Amino acid sequence: MLTGYAHPEYARSLAEFGTPRELPRCNGWVLERQIPGFPYRDAMGCYPLFACQDWSGLHTDLECMGNNLVTLSLVTDPFGAFDVAYLQRCFDVVISFKEHFVTDLRYPQNDIVSRHHRYYARKGLKKVHIETCHDPTQFLDDWVDLYADLIRRHNLKGIKAFSKMAFAKQLRIPGMVMFRAVSQDVTVGLDLCYVQGEAAYGHLTAYSPLGYKLRASYALKWYLLDYFADKVRWLDLGGGAGIRSNGTDGLSQFKQGWSTGVRTTYFCGRIFDHKRYAEIVKAKGVQDTDYFPAYRKGEFG
């Protein structure tokens, strides 16, 4: 059964940003987009990760899909069944992108979590109540309000900002698990995960100012590890802050304290139509850059 990022409804939840297109052999999805200022189209993997059921079929899908596309770009699932050599067969560009902090849940929780995080988890659990939301859609408005504050603080735009309509669909996708931190009957934090195969993927998390003050993030993560311990083997906590994190930012330090190691995600790009690609880059006056596709440089900046 398809769940989480691999489910067709996840791609459809992002339809504001592109037309969902199925890759039938690997059973994955991408988003086709109009290239601004040109009568051509390209495609991107769904944000934040491209997931599929059968990675061995991706190469054939790519050979068959390029007739009306200029390029494709995506970021791979850190638990995808592939190796780098295979990605290099499929794509023109394969770059180590982000290290995702992951947790092997076979280990005892006290061995996994750092001393610092255990301390603040205990403090947080004294001040907030944590619960699993059996119907995540019931807390859609709470989630949108919390995420709106995150958007303002980090100046999120475009696909990273999602929309209420996107979230309404995502909360219904099979595999969604929502955890709620509550103080005096008020939601002060929400943590969204997708269960997919043997892993639970941290999708998004957001807190109110009071939630930060009460250390709700520590209480939620402690509860979350305990919840998934007998359900999946792995927890993907995601990467650090920014396009490429060096592991020293605050978010990386926070995630590292809950993890047992890292897994690499790869940025992959393929040019289907080299003539049109060169035409667009020249017309836009793009200078030398390692951004791909070059003509979309800055779109996520």
N, C-alpha and C positions, 0 to 999 in steps of 0.2 A: 504493500500500500504506500502510495506517495504521500509524503507529509512535508511540512515546513517549506524551505526554499525550493525544493524540488517539485512542489505541488503546482499544477497549472494556475490555481487561483492566486498564488503569490505574484506571478508575472502579471496577471490581470489586475492586481491591486496597484500596479505601477503604470497602468495604461495612459495616465496623464502625460507620461514622459516618453512614450513610444508605443508602437503597435506590437503586442505580444506575438511572437512567432515560435512555433514548436520546431525542435530538432528531433525528428521522429525516431531516429535510430538510437540515439543516446537517451532519449526521453528527457530532454532539458528544454529550457526556454530562454530566448533573448528578446530584446526590444528593438524594433526597427525605428529609425528616426530620419526625418528630412534633414539634409545638410543645409543650414541657413545660407540663402543666396544662390543656391544651385539646384538644378532639377534632379538631384541624385539623393540616394539614401545610404545610410550606414546602419550598423547595429551595435548594441552594447549588451553585456550581461546584466542581469538584474542586480540591483544594489541590495546588500553589500557583496554578495557572493553568487557565483554561478554554480549551481548544483545540478546533477543529472543522475539518472538511474544506472546507466551503462556507459562508462567512459570509453570503452573500446569502440563504441559506435560514433564517437564524436568526429573522428577523422573523416569518415564517409559523409557525415552530415555537412561538414565544412566543404568538402569537395563538391557537394550538390547545391549549396545554398548561395553561392556567390554571383549568380547570373545578373541580379539586379542590385547588388550591394557594392559599395566601394571598400569598406573596411568592417572589421568586427574587433571589439576589444572587450575583455572580461577579466575578472579576478577569480581565481580558482578556490574551490572548497578545500579547506585544510585537511579534510578527511577523505578527499576524492581518491578513487582507486586508479591512480596513474603514477608515472614517474616522469622526471624532467625530459628524458629522451623522447618519450611519447609526445609531450607538449611541443617539443621542438619539431617533431614531424608535422604537427597540426598547425603551428603558428610561425610567423616570421619573427615575432618579438616575444621573448620569454624572459621575464625579469623577476628576480626575487623581490617580492613586494613588502609584505608585512609578516612579522613573526606574531602568530596568535598564541596567547597564553592558554594552555590546556591543562586539564586536571584528569589524572587517571584515578577514577573513583574506586578502584580496588584497594587503595590504601586507606588506613584509618583516618578519619577526619582530623584528629589532633596532630597527626603526622604531616598532613597536607598543608594545613593553615599555619602561617607564621605566628610567632608569639605576639607580635604587635597586633595583628588582625584578630587573634583570639581574644585579646584584652578588650579591644573596642567592640567586638561582637557581643561579649558579655555585657558591656555597658549599654549597648544599643538595645539588647533584648530585655533589659529592665525597664526601658522607657517606651518601647513600641511593641505592638502585637503584630505578628506575621501570620498571614493566612494564604492558602492556595485558593485562587478564585475559580470556582467551578463553572462560572459563566463569564468569561472575560468581557463580553460585549456589555455587560451590566456596568462596567467601569470605563466605558469609552470616553465619556466626558471628563472624568477625572484624569485619564491618561492624556487626552489632548491638552488639558490645562497644564499639566506638569511638563509635557514635552514643549509646549509653547515657551515656557521659561528657559528651557535648554536651548531652543532656537535663538532666543534673544541673547543669551549669554555667550553663545559661540558663533553667532551670526551665520547660522546654517541657511543654505539656500538650495533651490532646485530639488533634486531627487532626495537629498539628505534631509530636507525639511518635511518630506512626505506631505500628507494632507489628512484631514479628518476622514475624507472618503476612502483614502488608502488604508488608514488604520481600521476603519469599520470592516473592511474586507479581511485584513490581516488577522484580526482577532477571531475570525471564524474559521481560519484555515486549520485543517487537521494537523495535530502536533503542537498547537499553541498551548503553552502553560503560562499563566500569569500569577505572580506573587505580589501580595499587597502588604505594605507596612501601614499600620493604623495607630494614631494617637488621639485619644478622646473622641473616637468615632469619626475622625477625619483622616482621609488618605494623605499620607505624607511621602509615600514612595511606591513605585510600581516597577517590577522587573519582568520583562517579557522574554520567554525562551521558546525555541522550536525544537521538538524532539524529532530526530531524523536518523533512522537506523540505530547505530550503537552510540550516538552522541546527542547531547542536548546543546544547542547553540544559543548563546546569549544574544538575543536580537537587539533589544534596546532597553534602557533603564533611565528613569528620571525621578527627581525628588523635589519636594518643595523646600524653601529656605528652612522651615522647621525640621523637615526630614534630615537635612544636612546637619543641623545643630544636634539632633538626637542620635546621630550615627546610624540612621536607618539603613544606609548602604551596607554597613558591616553586618547588621542583624539579618538583612535580606539574604546576603550571600551565604551566611552560615546556615540559614534555614534551607536555602536552595541546594547546597551541597548535601545536606542530610536527606532532603526529599529525593534527589536523583540517585543516591548511593546504591539502591537496590533495583534501579530501573534501567540505567544505561551504564556503559563503561566510561565514557568520556564526557567531559564538559568543555565546551569551547567558550572561553571568556572574551575572545576577540583581541584586537591589537591595541597598541598605544595611541596617543593623540597624534593628529596630523597625518599628512599623506605618507610620510615615512618616519616612523618613530625610531629613536636610537635607544629606547629602553630606560631613559633617565627622567622622562616626564612623569607627573604625578599619577596619571591614569595607568601608565605601565607599572609603576611601583605598587599601586593598589591591586592590580590584577595579578601581579607576580606573587603577592602574598597568599593567593588562593590556588596557585597552580603547582603542577609537578614538572612542567617543562614547556616547550614551545613547538609549534608546527608552522611551517612556512606556507604562505599563500603566494601565488605567482600572478603577476600581471601579464596577460597574453594579448597579442595583437596580430591580426592577419590582414594583408592587403589583397583584395580580390581583383581590383581593377587598377593596375599601376598607372595607366595613362590618365585616368580621371583623378587619381590621387595626386599625381604631379600637377595636373591642371589646377586643382583646388588650392594646393599649397602655394603655387606660383601666384595665383590670383589674389590670395590673401597676404602675400608678401611675408610669409613666415620665415624667420631666420633659422639657423641651425638650432635644433632642439632635440632632446631625447623624449619629449612628450609624444604620446601616440593616442589617436592620430594627430599629427602635427597641426592640422587645420582646426582642431578643437582645443588647442592649448588655452588653459585658463578657465575652462568651463566649470571646473569644480573648485576654483580658487576663491 
